[in-house]
Amino acid sequence: MTADTHAKPERRRNRLRSAACVLGWCALVLVTLWGVAALYVDVRAAALRVPLAVAYGLGMIAVWLWVRRPLKAIITAGGFVVVLLWWSSLQPSNDRDWQPDLAVLPYADIAGNEVTIHNIRNCDYRSETDYDVRHYDKTFHLDKLHTVDFYMVYWGSPAICHTMLSFGFGDEGYACISIETRKERGEGYSTIKGFFKQFELTYVIADERDLVRLRTNYRGEQVHLYRLNTPSEVIRKVFLDYLKEVNSLKERPEWYNALTSNCTSNIRGHTKPFAAKSRWSWKLVVNGYLDELTYDNGALDRSLPLAELKQRSLINARGQAADKDPEFSRRIREGLPGFDH
């Protein structure tokens, strides 16, 4: 047996050790960067955010430069654990100075076939930021719940959208539910902050003249509306699962997270237990392409090619024409592909 034969396994082991070392240090650098960001974003005392984030980052760099192995890896991991424990201790609240349209939480009473939803929002808008906040209560009957419609709302990139479901109760109307950040007065949404503990989670249950018209008529966002091909029994289970979370949030607030608890991931959470063809896809993250996934799964009307279906499902002009009409929900659906059932 030659020396080269003995050397080959040793070279492989060395390469594996080197690769493992590189991956390990990449992981430590990433968690350190996360720790810096968490301190910068989530420290509640604004004056301490920059000093703490800088001190933590520079401290870790000093450890990497001057501490010997393996202590540098142990100290880096320990620093991350300390930050993670502090970050995990931050608790959401229902007691803040909320933006007026998000100040009142909905909740539902369920008695057999009857569901009474309290605090359905129906703001009267003059502009996106100028509105009168109104709410009402309404009783729906579960035996009339036969349809669910899917909204995709684009505000910028075609790769990302806001998603909403609207549950149809026939002549009793629609219960539209939007999963959003619950913003405080004067607070704006930030995608970066959405990955940390800056926003509580809220489920807005609203009249479509509120949730949809706000987007078509005042924000100028591109709104597409699709009818989902879903059995009535599944729709009812999903709706009740939504209401379970709505009632829970009223008692126990939760954090919104742009990756793990957002408009699309939570819709999947409510539908996955009851969906026969539920499968994970990268389009659940880059959710501007969810209509492609839904179309491929057979949950959208297949009588048209997807591109034509998407174009014909754009409802901005319909929303602008219907405006404050009490028949808003009917008018935005008239003649849309797949809405004849």
N, C-alpha and C positions, 0 to 999 in steps of 0.2 A: 504494500500500500504506500503510495507516494506521499510526500509532504504536502503536495497540493490538495490531495484528497482530504487530509486532515484540516487543511486551512479553509476549505470551502464552508463547512458548517460554522466555523468560528467567525468567518466574514459575515455569514447570514445573521448570526446572533448579534454581532456588532451593529449591523444595519438596523435590526429590529430594536436594539437598545437605543440607538440614535433617533430612530423614528418616534419611539415612545417618549423619549426625552423632549423632542421638539413639540410633540402633541401636548405633553404635560405642561410645558412652558407657555404654549399658545393658550391653553385653558386658564392658566394662572393670570396671564395678561388680560384675557377677556373678562374674568371675574373681577380683576382690579379695576378695569375701565368701568364695569357695571357699578362697582362700589363708589367710584368717584362720581358717576352720574347720579346715583341714588342719593348721595349726600348733597349734591348740588341742587337737585330737584325737590327732594322730600323733607329736608330739615325744615321744621316748622318756623324756627326763628330766622327770618330772612337775612339778618346781619351775620349769621354764622355759616351760611351755606358755602360761600366762596372760601373762607378760611379753612373750614373743615375738609372740603373737597380737595383743596390744594395741599393741605397738610397730609392727608391720606395718600394722595398720589405721589408727592415728593418722598414721603416716608417709604413707600414701597420701592421707589426707584433707588433710594439709598440702600435699602436691604439688598436689592439685586446687585448693586455695584460693590458693596463692601462686606457683606456677610458671606461666610463660606457655605458651600453645600454640605449637607442637605438642609441646614437651618433656614436658608433663604426661602426654600419652598414651603417649609413648615410655617414660617412667620407670615408669608404671603397668604397661605390658606387660612391661617388663624385670623388675620386681619379681615379677610372676606367673611368669615363666619361671624365675627363680631358685628360687622355692618349688616349682615343678613339678619341676625337676631334682632338688632334694633329696628330694621326695616319691617320685619314680620310683626313687631309689636304695634305698629301704627294701625289704628282702628278706624273704620268708616263711621259716619254719623248721619243721622236724619235731622240733626239740630244745627243748621247753619243758616246764614242769610242768603237764601236761595234766590235765583233769578225768578221773577214773578210767574212765568209760565211753567216753571218746574217746582214751585213751592208746595203744591198740593199733590199728594200721592193717591193714585187710584187703589181701590180694593174691591173685592167681590164677595157676595154672599151666595152660596150655592145651596139650593133646597130641591133635591130631586131633579126634575126637568127644568127648573127655573134657575136662571143665573141673573142676579142683580149686580150690575157694575156701578160703583159709586165713583164720582169725580171724573167722568168722561170729559176730556178737555175740548172746548170749542171756542178758541180765541177768535175775536173779530179783529182782523189785521187791516191797518192802513199802510203799513210798510213792514219790513222784516223785524224792525226794532220798536215799532209804534203799534200797540195793540191793546185791546181790552181783554182781560182774562175772564173766561166764563167756564163753568162746569155744569154738568147735569148728571143725573142718575137714570139708568134705563134697565129694564128687565128684558132678557132674551130667553127664548125657549130652545133647549138643546135639540129637540126633535126637528127644528127648522134649520139647523146648521148643516148645510150641504155643500158649501163651496169655501175655498180658501184661495186668495189671490196674492201674488208675489210682486212687490214693488222693488225696482232697482233704480236708485237715484244717483246720478253722476254729477259731481260738483267740480271736477277738474280732470284728473288723469282717467283715461278709459280703463285702466287696470284696477281702479279702486272705486267702490260705490257704497252707498248706504242701502241697507235692505230692510224691508218691512213686510209683515203679513197682515192681511185684512180678512177677517172671518165673516162670511155672508150668511145671514139668517133669513133669506127670502124677503117677505114684506116687512120684516122687523128691522131691516137695514144691516149695516156693517159695523163690526168692532175692529178698528184698525189699531195695531200695536207696533210701536216703534221703540226699539231698545237703544238707549242713548246714554250719554254722560249727563249727570245731574249737576249743572254748573251753578256756582254761586253768583250773586249779583256782581256784575262787572267783570266776570271771568270769561275768557275766551278759550276755545278748544285748541289744543296743541297735540299733534301726533306724537311728538317725543314725550311729552308729559303723560300721554295716554298709556305709556308702557310702565309708568310708575304709579304711586298712590296719590294722585292729584284729583281724581274725579270719582264720585260715587256713581253707582249704576242705577239707572231708573228705567222702568217700563212705562212709556207714555201711552195710555189708551185714549184715543181721541176720535172725534168726528173726522171723516175724510175731508170735509171743508176746512179743517184746521191742518192736519198733518200733510195732506197732499197739496192743497191750495197754497200753503206756505211755500212749498218748494217749486211748484209750477208758476205761480203768479208773482211771488215776491223775492225769492232767492235766485230765480232764473236757472235753476238746476234742471238737468235733463232727466225726466221721469218716464220709465217704462213700466207698463202694467201687464202682467201675465196671469191667466187662469191656470192653476195647477190641477193636474189630473190625479185627484186623491180621493179614495173612498170616504164616504160620510163618517163611518165609524172611526177611521183614523183621524179625520179632521177634528172630531169631538175630543178624542184623547189628547191630541196636541193642544187644543184650545184649553182644556182643563189643566194641562201641565203648565201652560203659560200662566193661568190664573193662580196656580199653586205658588209660582215664583213671585207673582205680583203681590199676593198676600204676605209672603215671607219677607219681601223687601220693606214692607210697611213696618214690620216688627224688628227685623234684623237687617240693617243696611249692609251692602257689599260694595267692594271696589270694582270699578270698571277697569278693564285692561285691554289695550288695543290689540293684543295678541291672543289672550286666552279667554276673555269675557267681553265680547263686543256684539254688535248687531248680528253678525253672521255666525260666529261660533256658538252663540246662545240659541239661535234658531236651530242649528244642527243639534244642539243638546236637547232641545224640546222634541225634535222630529225623529232623531235616530232610533229611540226605543221602539217606534211604531212603523218605521219605514222598511219595506222589504228589500229595497235596493240601495240602502245607505252604504256608501263607501267613501273613504277619505280621498281627497284630491288636493293638489296644490291650488286649484281654483277656489277652494274654501278660504285660502289666505289672500290670494290675488283675486278678490271676489268680483271684480268687474267682469269676469268671464263665467260667472255662475250660471248665466242663462245657457251657455254652451253645455255645461255639465248637466243641467236640468233637462235640456232638450235631448241630449244623448241618452239620458236615463228614461226617456219616454214620459216625463212628467209635464211637458208642454205640448201644445198643439203641434202635430207633425204634418199638417196638410200643406204647409209652406216651408220653403227653405229657411234656415235660421236667420239669415241676413234680412230676408223680407219680413219675417215675423217680428224681428227686432225693430225694423223701421216702422212697421204698421202699429207696433205697440207703444210708440212714443205718444204720450198723452198731453204734452204741454199746451198745445193749441186748444184741446178740449177743456182742460182745466181753466184756462184763461177765459174761454167763452162761457163756461158754466158759472164761474166766479162764486157769488153768494147764493146761487139758486138752491133751494131745498132739495132739488133733484140732482144735485152735483154728482153723487155716486153713480146714479143711473146714466147720466149724460157722458161721463168719462169712459164708460164701458160700452156704449152703444156701437155695435158693428166691429168690435175688436175680435181678432181671430181667437177661436176657442171659447168664446163667451156665450155660445148658444146652448149651454147645458148648465 
